[in-house]
């Protein structure tokens, strides 16, 4: 039997699309995994050598990078934000599509020209990506780190702009914001711990199973 494998999957937006992908790759979680009342975080699967853990998206990368999990699914936004050298992202799963954008109040955007910016104050949960993006344009970015409710920051005077994930744009619209710049397109990726990929044959087999599932 292969060495035990811990597979980290994200709570939230990606999970619903990831479940069919897991099934096509031959991994079916126990019934408790889809039980909304369950508070468990670790689950058995149809494979005795593979267990699932369900954690916050940002934590998937940390668990895999530090070897607590050997493989996981997470958005490319998280990979780019943390930039862990221990992570290898061999498969774009072609799910969880969205984008990371700069947004600001509609009344500001009516007269604003992003090309004129020299300094911005931004609320975001992506401070590293944000600073890197603006630094490449010669713009100084002062980042206010938030873990949620970014859209309310401009109306409360916390920041003039936000950087956040955008899918339909409905949340921005309902909070009087508009996109003014796209930083990156995002999709979900299969990630593996580099050391585990080299030493655990089962991890490599899963990578190939997911690659085949994407191409199916």
C-alpha positions in Angstrom: 0.0 0.0 0.0 1.2 3.5 -0.8 2.2 5.9 2.0 -0.8 7.7 3.6 -1.8 10.8 1.7 -3.5 13.8 3.2 -5.4 15.8 0.6 -6.3 19.4 1.5 -9.4 20.9 -0.1 -10.8 24.4 0.4 -14.0 25.5 2.0 -16.0 28.0 -0.1 -16.3 28.8 -3.7 -14.0 26.2 -5.2 -15.3 23.1 -3.3 -18.5 22.6 -5.2 -16.7 22.5 -8.5 -13.8 20.4 -7.1 -16.0 17.5 -5.9 -16.8 16.2 -9.5 -13.1 16.6 -10.3 -12.2 14.5 -7.3 -14.6 11.8 -8.3 -13.2 11.7 -11.9 -9.8 11.2 -10.4 -11.0 8.3 -8.3 -11.5 9.9 -4.9 -14.9 9.7 -3.3 -15.2 11.2 0.3 -17.3 9.6 3.0 -20.9 10.8 3.4 -20.1 13.1 6.3 -18.0 15.3 4.0 -21.1 16.7 2.4 -23.1 16.8 5.6 -23.6 20.5 6.3 -24.1 19.8 10.0 -20.8 18.0 10.4 -18.0 19.9 12.2 -15.4 17.3 11.3 -12.3 18.6 9.4 -10.8 15.2 8.4 -12.6 12.6 6.3 -12.0 9.2 5.0 -12.4 8.4 1.3 -13.0 5.3 -0.8 -9.2 4.9 -0.9 -7.7 3.6 2.3 -4.4 5.5 1.6 -6.1 8.9 1.0 -7.8 11.2 3.6 -9.3 14.6 3.0 -9.0 17.7 5.2 -11.3 20.7 4.6 -9.7 24.0 5.5 -9.8 27.6 4.6 -8.5 28.3 1.1 -5.5 30.3 2.3 -4.6 27.5 4.7 -4.5 24.8 2.0 -1.3 26.3 0.7 0.2 26.4 4.2 -0.7 22.8 5.0 0.8 21.5 1.8 3.9 23.7 1.8 4.8 22.6 5.3 4.1 18.9 4.6 1.1 18.5 6.9 -0.8 17.6 3.7 0.9 16.2 0.6 -1.5 17.4 -2.0 -4.3 20.0 -2.3 -6.6 22.1 -4.5 -6.4 25.9 -4.2 -6.8 29.0 -6.4 -3.9 30.4 -8.2 -4.5 33.6 -6.2 -3.4 31.9 -3.0 -0.4 30.3 -4.7 0.8 33.7 -6.0 0.1 35.5 -2.7 2.2 33.1 -0.6 4.8 32.1 -3.3 6.0 29.1 -1.2 9.1 27.5 -2.7 7.9 24.1 -1.3 4.8 24.1 -3.6 4.6 22.6 -7.0 1.4 23.3 -9.1 1.5 20.8 -11.9 -2.2 20.9 -13.1 -4.5 23.7 -13.9 -7.9 22.2 -13.0 -9.8 24.7 -15.2 -12.4 25.4 -12.4 -13.0 28.2 -10.0 -12.5 30.9 -12.6 -12.5 34.5 -11.4 -10.1 37.4 -11.3 -8.2 39.7 -8.9 -9.1 43.3 -9.5 -8.6 46.8 -8.3 -12.0 48.5 -7.5 -13.0 51.9 -6.3 -16.2 53.9 -5.7 -18.1 54.6 -8.9 -18.0 58.4 -8.4 -14.2 58.3 -8.0 -13.9 56.1 -11.1 -15.8 58.5 -13.2 -12.9 61.0 -13.2 -10.0 58.8 -12.1 -7.2 57.7 -14.4 -5.1 54.7 -13.1 -2.2 55.8 -15.2 -1.8 58.9 -13.0 -1.5 57.0 -9.7 1.7 57.5 -7.7 0.4 56.3 -4.3 -2.6 54.2 -3.4 -4.2 53.1 -0.1 -5.8 49.7 -0.6 -7.8 47.3 1.5 -7.0 43.7 0.6 -6.3 40.2 1.8 -3.6 40.0 -0.9 -1.0 42.5 0.3 2.0 40.8 -1.3 0.4 40.5 -4.8 -0.9 44.0 -4.5 2.4 45.6 -3.6 4.2 43.6 -6.3 1.6 44.6 -8.9 1.8 48.3 -8.1 5.6 48.3 -7.7 5.9 47.1 -11.2 4.1 50.2 -12.3 6.1 52.5 -10.1 3.2 53.1 -7.7 3.6 53.0 -3.9 0.9 50.8 -2.4 -0.1 51.2 1.2 -2.0 48.0 2.1 -4.6 47.6 4.8 -4.9 43.8 5.5 -8.4 42.6 5.8 -9.7 39.0 5.7 -13.2 39.9 4.4 -15.8 42.7 3.9 -13.3 44.5 1.6 -16.2 46.2 -0.3 -17.2 48.3 2.7 -13.7 49.7 3.4 -14.0 52.7 1.0 -17.4 53.9 2.3 -16.0 53.9 5.9 -12.8 55.8 4.9 -10.5 52.8 5.6 -9.1 52.9 2.1 -9.9 54.6 -1.2 -9.6 51.4 -3.2 -9.7 47.6 -2.7 -8.1 44.6 -4.3 -10.2 41.5 -4.2 -11.5 38.5 -6.0 -14.2 39.3 -8.6 -16.5 36.8 -10.3 -19.8 38.3 -11.4 -19.1 41.7 -10.0 -22.5 41.8 -8.3 -21.0 42.4 -4.8 -19.0 45.3 -6.1 -22.1 46.8 -7.7 -24.2 46.4 -4.6 -21.6 48.3 -2.6 -21.1 51.2 -5.2 -17.8 50.0 -6.5 -16.5 49.4 -10.0 -13.5 47.5 -11.4 -10.8 49.8 -12.8 -8.0 47.3 -13.3 -7.5 43.5 -13.5 -4.4 42.2 -11.7 -4.6 38.5 -12.6 -7.0 35.9 -13.9 -7.5 33.1 -11.4 -8.3 29.4 -11.7 -8.0 26.4 -9.3 -4.8 24.4 -9.3 -3.7 21.0 -8.0 -0.7 21.6 -5.7 1.7 19.2 -4.2 4.5 19.3 -1.7 7.7 19.0 -3.6 9.4 16.6 -1.2 6.3 14.4 -1.1 6.1 14.4 -4.9 9.7 13.0 -5.0 9.3 10.4 -2.3 5.7 9.3 -2.4 4.7 7.4 -5.5 1.0 7.8 -4.6 1.2 11.6 -4.9 2.6 11.3 -8.5 -0.2 8.8 -9.3 -2.8 11.3 -8.1 -1.2 14.1 -10.2 -1.6 11.9 -13.3 -5.1 11.0 -12.3 -6.1 14.7 -12.1 -4.3 15.5 -15.3 -6.4 12.8 -17.0 -9.6 14.1 -15.4 -9.0 17.5 -16.7 -8.3 16.2 -20.2 -11.3 13.8 -20.1 
